[in-house]
Amino acid sequence: MRSYKTEEIRNISLLGSSGAGKTTLLQVMGTLLRPDAGTITLGDTDVTRLSDTALSRFRNRHIGFIFQFHQLLPEFTALENVMLPALIAGESKRAATARAAELLEFMGLSARAEHKPAELSGGEQQMLAMGRALMSRPKLLLLDEPSMGLAPLLIKEIFSIIEDINREGTTVLLVEQNANMALSIAHR
């Protein structure tokens, strides 16, 4: 099997029917699940050799996730949900707040900064999840069916943001059931 450097391929779509194992593969690649065998190398780091603490730190600094069901913390505001990765990484509250506010503006959610996830629409929650995933300026962004249940205009907006992120140097792996959507932005 050929190994690819992120400089070679920046936007990859993984297609498959429901139950095929796409989400599981994404979780293994994102270091949320450890593989039963083999190694996973991200950049120059063999992540399968890292301790749980070092793996958590690596994941926080280098990998962004956008899950099917957002995984937002209901007790926190939109701003606080976006800030979390930076606070966990040890950044100052001031710096985290400034970056989170910038991302909320980029996502068109500035007016919703003090709202909790339950007060947001599904599309707003998805955009919020994207802002949180981008908080640490990840080298790898993993998206698990980000268009599920969203209106076509919002899907187009999300894919436009993904393309912008990709052009800025973040490698994107998109898991999607809809071949037309996935192939519209994929390099591979």
MDAnalysis code that builds the backbone (N, CA, C; Angstrom):
import MDAnalysis as mda
import numpy as np

u = mda.Universe.empty(564, n_residues=188, atom_resindex=np.repeat(np.arange(188), 3), trajectory=True)
u.add_TopologyAttr("name", ["N", "CA", "C"] * 188)
u.add_TopologyAttr("resid", np.arange(1, 189))
u.add_TopologyAttr("resname", ["MET", "ARG", "SER", "TYR", "LYS", "THR", "GLU", "GLU", "ILE", "ARG", "ASN", "ILE", "SER", "LEU", "LEU", "GLY", "SER", "SER", "GLY", "ALA", "GLY", "LYS", "THR", "THR", "LEU", "LEU", "GLN", "VAL", "MET", "GLY", "THR", "LEU", "LEU", "ARG", "PRO", "ASP", "ALA", "GLY", "THR", "ILE", "THR", "LEU", "GLY", "ASP", "THR", "ASP", "VAL", "THR", "ARG", "LEU", "SER", "ASP", "THR", "ALA", "LEU", "SER", "ARG", "PHE", "ARG", "ASN", "ARG", "HIS", "ILE", "GLY", "PHE", "ILE", "PHE", "GLN", "PHE", "HIS", "GLN", "LEU", "LEU", "PRO", "GLU", "PHE", "THR", "ALA", "LEU", "GLU", "ASN", "VAL", "MET", "LEU", "PRO", "ALA", "LEU", "ILE", "ALA", "GLY", "GLU", "SER", "LYS", "ARG", "ALA", "ALA", "THR", "ALA", "ARG", "ALA", "ALA", "GLU", "LEU", "LEU", "GLU", "PHE", "MET", "GLY", "LEU", "SER", "ALA", "ARG", "ALA", "GLU", "HIS", "LYS", "PRO", "ALA", "GLU", "LEU", "SER", "GLY", "GLY", "GLU", "GLN", "GLN", "MET", "LEU", "ALA", "MET", "GLY", "ARG", "ALA", "LEU", "MET", "SER", "ARG", "PRO", "LYS", "LEU", "LEU", "LEU", "LEU", "ASP", "GLU", "PRO", "SER", "MET", "GLY", "LEU", "ALA", "PRO", "LEU", "LEU", "ILE", "LYS", "GLU", "ILE", "PHE", "SER", "ILE", "ILE", "GLU", "ASP", "ILE", "ASN", "ARG", "GLU", "GLY", "THR", "THR", "VAL", "LEU", "LEU", "VAL", "GLU", "GLN", "ASN", "ALA", "ASN", "MET", "ALA", "LEU", "SER", "ILE", "ALA", "HIS", "ARG"])
u.atoms.positions = np.array([
    [0.846, -1.180, 0.000],
    [0.000, 0.000, 0.000],
    [0.886, 1.236, 0.000],
    [0.563, 2.201, -0.835],
    [1.348, 3.411, -0.933],
    [1.020, 4.358, 0.203],
    [2.037, 5.022, 0.710],
    [1.862, 6.020, 1.753],
    [1.880, 7.395, 1.085],
    [0.998, 8.293, 1.494],
    [0.923, 9.628, 0.927],
    [1.299, 10.668, 1.966],
    [2.025, 11.664, 1.553],
    [2.325, 12.813, 2.400],
    [1.185, 13.812, 2.235],
    [0.898, 14.566, 3.277],
    [-0.210, 15.524, 3.200],
    [0.051, 16.602, 2.161],
    [1.309, 16.819, 1.789],
    [1.594, 17.814, 0.763],
    [1.090, 17.338, -0.599],
    [0.958, 16.011, -0.775],
    [0.531, 15.453, -2.047],
    [-0.982, 15.521, -2.213],
    [-1.712, 15.239, -1.159],
    [-3.164, 15.177, -1.209],
    [-3.701, 15.973, -0.037],
    [-4.587, 16.899, -0.337],
    [-5.090, 17.760, 0.723],
    [-6.554, 17.523, 1.047],
    [-7.316, 16.916, 0.150],
    [-8.734, 16.764, 0.384],
    [-9.169, 15.399, -0.126],
    [-9.536, 14.533, 0.789],
    [-9.873, 13.152, 0.462],
    [-11.299, 12.888, 0.905],
    [-12.074, 12.224, 0.060],
    [-13.422, 11.808, 0.426],
    [-13.456, 10.294, 0.495],
    [-14.083, 9.804, 1.527],
    [-14.262, 8.374, 1.730],
    [-15.746, 8.092, 1.610],
    [-16.096, 7.298, 0.599],
    [-17.492, 6.984, 0.328],
    [-17.821, 5.570, 0.763],
    [-19.053, 5.356, 1.161],
    [-19.489, 4.015, 1.505],
    [-20.889, 4.046, 2.067],
    [-21.535, 2.917, 1.991],
    [-22.902, 2.833, 2.491],
    [-22.908, 2.803, 4.019],
    [-24.069, 2.986, 4.564],
    [-24.242, 2.956, 6.009],
    [-23.825, 1.595, 6.552],
    [-23.045, 1.593, 7.630],
    [-22.597, 0.359, 8.247],
    [-21.315, -0.220, 7.672],
    [-20.716, 0.461, 6.711],
    [-19.506, -0.054, 6.053],
    [-18.244, 0.126, 6.894],
    [-18.306, 0.936, 7.954],
    [-17.142, 1.138, 8.813],
    [-16.434, 2.465, 8.612],
    [-17.067, 3.395, 7.910],
    [-16.450, 4.697, 7.644],
    [-16.165, 5.455, 8.938],
    [-17.139, 5.509, 9.827],
    [-16.968, 6.241, 11.083],
    [-15.900, 5.581, 11.941],
    [-15.882, 4.266, 11.976],
    [-14.858, 3.556, 12.754],
    [-13.475, 3.866, 12.210],
    [-13.320, 3.840, 10.896],
    [-12.027, 4.182, 10.290],
    [-11.635, 5.609, 10.651],
    [-12.581, 6.528, 10.589],
    [-12.315, 7.916, 10.950],
    [-11.869, 8.026, 12.406],
    [-12.496, 7.283, 13.291],
    [-12.129, 7.319, 14.705],
    [-10.738, 6.733, 14.934],
    [-10.367, 5.721, 14.179],
    [-9.014, 5.164, 14.288],
    [-8.005, 6.173, 13.751],
    [-8.293, 6.760, 12.595],
    [-7.378, 7.747, 12.011],
    [-7.244, 8.975, 12.900],
    [-8.320, 9.315, 13.593],
    [-8.313, 10.468, 14.476],
    [-7.818, 10.175, 15.880],
    [-7.347, 8.975, 16.096],
    [-6.758, 8.523, 17.362],
    [-7.773, 8.408, 18.498],
    [-9.053, 8.375, 18.173],
    [-10.064, 8.160, 19.209],
    [-10.173, 6.683, 19.560],
    [-9.859, 5.829, 18.600],
    [-9.791, 4.378, 18.808],
    [-8.402, 3.919, 18.400],
    [-7.854, 2.992, 19.148],
    [-6.548, 2.433, 18.782],
    [-6.758, 1.244, 17.851],
    [-5.893, 1.116, 16.835],
    [-6.036, -0.028, 15.918],
    [-5.648, -1.327, 16.617],
    [-6.215, -2.426, 16.154],
    [-5.871, -3.743, 16.702],
    [-4.458, -4.144, 16.295],
    [-4.006, -3.667, 15.143],
    [-2.678, -4.004, 14.636],
    [-2.200, -2.872, 13.729],
    [-0.905, -2.836, 13.471],
    [-0.348, -1.842, 12.561],
    [-0.028, -0.539, 13.261],
    [0.331, 0.438, 12.464],
    [0.685, 1.750, 12.995],
    [-0.068, 2.840, 12.236],
    [-0.175, 3.976, 12.865],
    [-0.729, 5.171, 12.231],
    [0.286, 6.272, 12.436],
    [0.752, 6.817, 11.344],
    [1.726, 7.892, 11.400],
    [1.080, 9.152, 10.845],
    [1.060, 10.189, 11.660],
    [0.544, 11.488, 11.240],
    [1.711, 12.463, 11.292],
    [2.056, 13.008, 10.136],
    [3.269, 13.813, 10.063],
    [4.448, 12.895, 10.304],
    [5.268, 13.230, 11.255],
    [6.410, 12.400, 11.623],
    [6.162, 11.602, 12.897],
    [4.929, 11.592, 13.385],
    [4.623, 10.967, 14.668],
    [3.861, 9.663, 14.490],
    [4.415, 8.590, 15.031],
    [3.708, 7.311, 15.095],
    [2.791, 7.405, 16.309],
    [1.542, 7.705, 16.072],
    [0.612, 7.946, 17.177],
    [0.265, 6.678, 17.942],
    [0.490, 5.515, 17.344],
    [0.194, 4.266, 18.044],
    [1.180, 4.005, 19.174],
    [2.296, 4.726, 19.198],
    [3.291, 4.548, 20.256],
    [3.136, 5.555, 21.400],
    [2.219, 6.498, 21.263],
    [2.048, 7.528, 22.280],
    [1.242, 7.017, 23.473],
    [1.577, 7.503, 24.661],
    [0.773, 7.202, 25.843],
    [-0.583, 7.883, 25.687],
    [-1.536, 7.505, 26.501],
    [-2.865, 8.108, 26.414],
    [-2.804, 9.625, 26.590],
    [-2.002, 10.086, 27.543],
    [-1.875, 11.529, 27.786],
    [-1.245, 12.232, 26.596],
    [-0.157, 11.667, 26.079],
    [0.517, 12.271, 24.924],
    [-0.386, 12.223, 23.688],
    [-1.151, 11.165, 23.554],
    [-2.068, 11.032, 22.429],
    [-3.168, 12.090, 22.504],
    [-3.697, 12.313, 23.688],
    [-4.722, 13.360, 23.872],
    [-4.166, 14.729, 23.523],
    [-2.949, 14.999, 23.962],
    [-2.299, 16.278, 23.662],
    [-2.079, 16.420, 22.159],
    [-1.585, 15.372, 21.519],
    [-1.350, 15.385, 20.064],
    [-2.668, 15.642, 19.326],
    [-3.707, 14.915, 19.699],
    [-5.015, 15.052, 19.055],
    [-5.529, 16.479, 19.192],
    [-5.395, 17.045, 20.380],
    [-5.881, 18.403, 20.633],
    [-5.161, 19.437, 19.776],
    [-3.892, 19.224, 19.530],
    [-3.090, 20.209, 18.798],
    [-3.109, 20.035, 17.289],
    [-3.373, 18.815, 16.813],
    [-3.173, 18.549, 15.385],
    [-4.388, 18.045, 14.614],
    [-5.449, 17.642, 15.311],
    [-6.589, 17.034, 14.629],
    [-7.872, 17.748, 15.027],
    [-8.661, 18.112, 14.029],
    [-9.982, 18.679, 14.267],
    [-11.042, 17.678, 13.841],
    [-12.125, 17.604, 14.582],
    [-13.209, 16.662, 14.295],
    [-14.524, 17.395, 14.125],
    [-15.279, 16.955, 13.147],
    [-16.671, 17.377, 13.038],
    [-17.470, 16.086, 12.957],
    [-18.202, 15.800, 14.009],
    [-18.936, 14.549, 14.141],
    [-20.332, 14.663, 13.531],
    [-20.946, 13.519, 13.255],
    [-22.302, 13.493, 12.701],
    [-23.292, 14.239, 13.585],
    [-23.161, 14.073, 14.884],
    [-24.148, 14.635, 15.793],
    [-23.558, 15.740, 16.668],
    [-22.614, 16.472, 16.132],
    [-22.029, 17.692, 16.684],
    [-21.206, 17.518, 17.955],
    [-21.673, 16.726, 18.917],
    [-20.964, 16.508, 20.183],
    [-20.669, 17.812, 20.928],
    [-21.596, 18.725, 20.892],
    [-21.452, 19.983, 21.628],
    [-21.843, 19.756, 23.082],
    [-21.243, 20.500, 23.980],
    [-21.560, 20.382, 25.400],
    [-22.735, 21.310, 25.718],
    [-23.869, 20.745, 26.147],
    [-25.101, 21.522, 26.290],
    [-25.054, 22.606, 27.359],
    [-24.191, 22.454, 28.348],
    [-24.149, 23.435, 29.444],
    [-23.310, 24.667, 29.115],
    [-22.608, 24.631, 27.988],
    [-21.746, 25.750, 27.593],
    [-22.375, 26.538, 26.449],
    [-22.032, 27.812, 26.393],
    [-22.502, 28.667, 25.294],
    [-21.758, 28.307, 24.010],
    [-22.212, 28.887, 22.913],
    [-21.541, 28.679, 21.623],
    [-20.076, 29.104, 21.730],
    [-19.834, 30.266, 22.294],
    [-18.466, 30.761, 22.441],
    [-17.622, 29.798, 23.275],
    [-18.171, 29.340, 24.380],
    [-17.432, 28.430, 25.261],
    [-17.163, 27.084, 24.585],
    [-18.126, 26.573, 23.818],
    [-17.912, 25.320, 23.101],
    [-16.756, 25.451, 22.120],
    [-16.675, 26.563, 21.429],
    [-15.589, 26.770, 20.467],
    [-14.254, 26.938, 21.187],
    [-14.254, 27.588, 22.330],
    [-13.020, 27.857, 23.093],
    [-12.376, 26.607, 23.686],
    [-13.165, 25.583, 23.960],
    [-12.691, 24.428, 24.727],
    [-11.356, 23.841, 24.275],
    [-11.137, 23.576, 22.988],
    [-9.839, 22.987, 22.608],
    [-8.645, 23.861, 23.007],
    [-8.797, 25.169, 22.900],
    [-7.691, 26.070, 23.267],
    [-7.467, 26.072, 24.770],
    [-8.540, 26.063, 25.531],
    [-8.403, 26.047, 26.992],
    [-7.778, 24.732, 27.457],
    [-8.189, 23.640, 26.845],
    [-7.605, 22.338, 27.180],
    [-6.115, 22.326, 26.842],
    [-5.733, 22.998, 25.761],
    [-4.323, 23.054, 25.345],
    [-3.503, 23.995, 26.221],
    [-4.158, 24.726, 27.124],
    [-3.433, 25.597, 28.039],
    [-3.300, 27.038, 27.580],
    [-4.011, 27.423, 26.521],
    [-3.975, 28.814, 26.084],
    [-4.708, 29.685, 27.106],
    [-4.365, 30.943, 27.119],
    [-5.031, 31.862, 28.041],
    [-6.491, 32.035, 27.631],
    [-7.316, 32.356, 28.610],
    [-8.731, 32.576, 28.329],
    [-8.912, 33.739, 27.362],
    [-8.076, 34.745, 27.522],
    [-8.160, 35.919, 26.652],
    [-7.883, 35.561, 25.195],
    [-6.806, 34.799, 24.960],
    [-6.459, 34.387, 23.598],
    [-7.519, 33.452, 23.032],
    [-8.004, 32.523, 23.856],
    [-9.027, 31.578, 23.412],
    [-10.322, 32.300, 23.055],
    [-10.693, 33.276, 23.862],
    [-11.909, 34.041, 23.594],
    [-11.795, 34.804, 22.283],
    [-10.651, 35.427, 22.058],
    [-10.442, 36.196, 20.826],
    [-10.511, 35.290, 19.599],
    [-9.845, 34.149, 19.644],
    [-9.852, 33.219, 18.507],
    [-11.258, 32.657, 18.296],
    [-11.945, 32.287, 19.373],
    [-13.295, 31.740, 19.253],
    [-14.247, 32.778, 18.656],
    [-14.132, 34.025, 19.077],
    [-14.981, 35.086, 18.530],
    [-14.707, 35.262, 17.038],
    [-13.451, 35.180, 16.662],
    [-13.068, 35.274, 15.242],
    [-13.698, 34.127, 14.434],
    [-13.658, 32.925, 14.983],
    [-14.241, 31.775, 14.292],
    [-15.760, 31.874, 14.216],
    [-16.392, 32.345, 15.295],
    [-17.841, 32.515, 15.258],
    [-18.230, 33.532, 14.183],
    [-17.440, 34.571, 14.047],
    [-17.706, 35.555, 12.987],
    [-17.552, 34.911, 11.616],
    [-16.479, 34.146, 11.435],
    [-16.217, 33.448, 10.177],
    [-17.373, 32.512, 9.830],
    [-17.963, 31.881, 10.838],
    [-19.063, 30.939, 10.639],
    [-20.424, 31.641, 10.577],
    [-20.443, 32.961, 10.766],
    [-21.697, 33.694, 10.740],
    [-22.532, 33.521, 11.992],
    [-21.866, 33.244, 13.118],
    [-22.582, 32.975, 14.360],
    [-22.298, 33.976, 15.478],
    [-21.736, 35.110, 15.159],
    [-21.396, 36.091, 16.199],
    [-22.584, 36.453, 17.072],
    [-23.743, 36.609, 16.461],
    [-24.937, 37.005, 17.210],
    [-25.455, 35.882, 18.115],
    [-24.934, 34.685, 17.932],
    [-25.399, 33.530, 18.712],
    [-24.366, 33.085, 19.748],
    [-23.336, 33.876, 19.966],
    [-22.206, 33.502, 20.833],
    [-22.625, 33.103, 22.241],
    [-23.632, 33.741, 22.791],
    [-24.047, 33.462, 24.170],
    [-25.184, 32.450, 24.264],
    [-25.588, 31.883, 23.146],
    [-26.648, 30.881, 23.135],
    [-26.068, 29.492, 23.406],
    [-26.842, 28.675, 24.059],
    [-26.456, 27.284, 24.299],
    [-26.894, 26.445, 23.098],
    [-26.267, 25.292, 22.884],
    [-26.585, 24.481, 21.708],
    [-28.069, 24.203, 21.500],
    [-28.815, 23.959, 22.563],
    [-30.249, 23.668, 22.433],
    [-31.025, 24.840, 21.844],
    [-30.455, 26.040, 21.913],
    [-31.120, 27.240, 21.387],
    [-30.725, 27.513, 19.937],
    [-29.932, 26.631, 19.344],
    [-29.452, 26.807, 17.977],
    [-30.109, 25.796, 17.046],
    [-30.235, 26.166, 15.785],
    [-30.756, 25.227, 14.794],
    [-29.710, 24.148, 14.519],
    [-30.115, 23.091, 13.844],
    [-29.180, 22.028, 13.483],
    [-28.024, 22.548, 12.636],
    [-28.334, 23.431, 11.709],
    [-27.288, 24.015, 10.868],
    [-26.328, 24.876, 11.668],
    [-26.879, 25.654, 12.599],
    [-26.020, 26.480, 13.454],
    [-25.142, 25.602, 14.340],
    [-25.697, 24.506, 14.826],
    [-24.895, 23.579, 15.632],
    [-23.759, 22.983, 14.802],
    [-24.046, 22.654, 13.544],
    [-22.997, 22.100, 12.682],
    [-21.901, 23.134, 12.427],
    [-22.280, 24.380, 12.193],
    [-21.297, 25.443, 11.996],
    [-20.482, 25.659, 13.274],
    [-21.141, 25.579, 14.421],
    [-20.470, 25.715, 15.706],
    [-19.456, 24.589, 15.889],
    [-19.852, 23.378, 15.530],
    [-18.937, 22.231, 15.617],
    [-17.732, 22.445, 14.702],
    [-17.956, 23.048, 13.553],
    [-16.847, 23.334, 12.640],
    [-15.912, 24.375, 13.257],
    [-16.472, 25.401, 13.866],
    [-15.643, 26.403, 14.541],
    [-14.794, 25.782, 15.631],
    [-15.388, 24.902, 16.427],
    [-14.637, 24.212, 17.484],
    [-13.519, 23.357, 16.882],
    [-13.814, 22.678, 15.780],
    [-12.814, 21.819, 15.138],
    [-11.636, 22.623, 14.600],
    [-11.874, 23.862, 14.258],
    [-10.819, 24.713, 13.682],
    [-10.057, 25.522, 14.724],
    [-10.497, 25.470, 15.966],
    [-9.925, 26.303, 17.031],
    [-8.414, 26.171, 17.141],
    [-7.906, 24.978, 17.022],
    [-6.463, 24.767, 17.212],
    [-5.680, 24.811, 15.907],
    [-6.320, 25.272, 14.835],
    [-5.677, 25.321, 13.513],
    [-5.089, 23.944, 13.164],
    [-5.940, 22.928, 13.090],
    [-5.453, 21.556, 12.918],
    [-4.768, 21.331, 11.577],
    [-3.875, 20.372, 11.566],
    [-3.233, 19.953, 10.328],
    [-4.121, 18.967, 9.583],
    [-4.970, 18.265, 10.339],
    [-5.882, 17.262, 9.785],
    [-7.284, 17.543, 10.308],
    [-8.233, 17.644, 9.398],
    [-9.634, 17.864, 9.763],
    [-10.429, 16.656, 9.292],
    [-11.098, 15.995, 10.221],
    [-11.891, 14.806, 9.937],
    [-13.368, 15.154, 10.054],
    [-14.121, 14.899, 8.999],
    [-15.538, 15.233, 8.964],
    [-16.352, 13.976, 8.722],
    [-17.270, 13.690, 9.625],
    [-18.114, 12.510, 9.531],
    [-19.511, 12.931, 9.083],
    [-19.761, 12.832, 7.801],
    [-21.032, 13.183, 7.179],
    [-21.555, 14.542, 7.638],
    [-20.810, 15.598, 7.365],
    [-21.202, 16.922, 7.853],
    [-22.474, 17.476, 7.228],
    [-22.911, 16.894, 6.129],
    [-24.111, 17.413, 5.465],
    [-25.392, 16.707, 5.887],
    [-25.285, 15.715, 6.768],
    [-26.450, 14.929, 7.155],
    [-27.563, 15.811, 7.728],
    [-28.705, 15.775, 7.085],
    [-29.883, 16.476, 7.573],
    [-29.873, 17.981, 7.391],
    [-28.933, 18.508, 6.615],
    [-28.846, 19.958, 6.438],
    [-29.453, 20.397, 5.110],
    [-29.915, 21.633, 5.077],
    [-30.478, 22.206, 3.858],
    [-29.381, 22.377, 2.801],
    [-29.726, 22.252, 1.525],
    [-28.735, 22.359, 0.452],
    [-27.892, 23.641, 0.486],
    [-28.499, 24.779, 0.821],
    [-27.724, 26.028, 0.875],
    [-26.680, 25.992, 1.981],
    [-27.028, 25.419, 3.123],
    [-26.081, 25.318, 4.225],
    [-24.970, 24.329, 3.877],
    [-25.325, 23.250, 3.204],
    [-24.316, 22.280, 2.769],
    [-23.304, 22.972, 1.854],
    [-23.799, 23.774, 0.934],
    [-22.918, 24.502, 0.008],
    [-21.998, 25.438, 0.790],
    [-22.531, 26.106, 1.805],
    [-21.737, 27.010, 2.633],
    [-20.662, 26.245, 3.413],
    [-21.042, 25.123, 3.989],
    [-20.084, 24.299, 4.736],
    [-18.984, 23.808, 3.815],
    [-19.349, 23.341, 2.620],
    [-18.334, 22.849, 1.689],
    [-17.426, 23.976, 1.210],
    [-17.954, 25.168, 1.089],
    [-17.127, 26.324, 0.733],
    [-16.093, 26.596, 1.829],
    [-16.511, 26.513, 3.073],
    [-15.594, 26.701, 4.200],
    [-14.536, 25.603, 4.205],
    [-14.953, 24.373, 3.927],
    [-14.003, 23.260, 3.872],
    [-12.950, 23.522, 2.795],
    [-13.375, 23.992, 1.643],
    [-12.424, 24.297, 0.567],
    [-11.458, 25.410, 0.985],
    [-11.957, 26.435, 1.671],
    [-11.083, 27.512, 2.167],
    [-10.039, 26.967, 3.137],
    [-10.484, 26.143, 4.058],
    [-9.593, 25.544, 5.057],
    [-8.530, 24.705, 4.359],
    [-8.981, 23.974, 3.366],
    [-8.090, 23.115, 2.604],
    [-7.023, 23.930, 1.876],
    [-7.424, 25.025, 1.263],
    [-6.463, 25.891, 0.557],
    [-5.427, 26.493, 1.510],
    [-5.811, 26.671, 2.779],
    [-4.890, 27.221, 3.774],
    [-3.910, 26.186, 4.296],
    [-4.031, 24.927, 3.836],
    [-3.038, 23.921, 4.187],
    [-3.488, 22.801, 5.096],
    [-4.749, 22.786, 5.484],
    [-5.245, 21.701, 6.326],
    [-5.688, 20.546, 5.436],
    [-5.222, 19.352, 5.751],
    [-5.667, 18.159, 5.049],
    [-7.050, 17.800, 5.560],
    [-7.965, 17.509, 4.647],
    [-9.345, 17.223, 4.996],
    [-9.691, 15.805, 4.565],
    [-10.246, 15.031, 5.500],
    [-10.788, 13.714, 5.175],
    [-12.274, 13.769, 5.474],
    [-13.053, 13.638, 4.425],
    [-14.505, 13.744, 4.506],
    [-15.120, 12.371, 4.303],
    [-15.916, 11.923, 5.262],
    [-16.683, 10.692, 5.139],
    [-18.096, 11.111, 4.766],
    [-18.609, 10.514, 3.694],
    [-19.903, 10.954, 3.175],
    [-20.576, 9.803, 2.442],
    [-21.897, 9.719, 2.554],
    [-22.650, 8.731, 1.776],
    [-23.040, 9.277, 0.416],
    [-23.171, 10.590, 0.316],
    [-23.594, 11.214, -0.929],
    [-22.378, 11.434, -1.831],
    [-22.267, 10.622, -2.869],
    [-21.107, 10.666, -3.760],
    [-20.960, 12.014, -4.454],
    [-22.049, 12.620, -4.892],
    [-21.959, 13.908, -5.579],
    [-21.338, 14.972, -4.691],
    [-21.770, 15.012, -3.422],
    [-21.215, 16.003, -2.494],
    [-19.740, 15.729, -2.220],
    [-19.448, 14.489, -1.922],
    [-18.070, 14.138, -1.555],
    [-17.119, 14.394, -2.712],
    [-17.498, 14.008, -3.899],
    [-16.601, 14.149, -5.049],
    [-16.490, 15.590, -5.533],
    [-17.449, 16.434, -5.142],
    [-17.404, 17.820, -5.583],
    [-16.235, 18.594, -4.975],
    [-15.721, 18.137, -3.848],
    [-14.606, 18.873, -3.229],
    [-13.350, 18.044, -3.060],
    [-13.409, 16.765, -3.422],
    [-12.275, 15.883, -3.168],
    [-11.201, 15.983, -4.237],
    [-9.955, 15.894, -3.798],
    [-8.829, 15.741, -4.718],
    [-8.581, 14.273, -4.983],
    [-9.059, 13.436, -4.092],
    [-8.890, 11.984, -4.214],
    [-10.080, 11.277, -3.587],
])
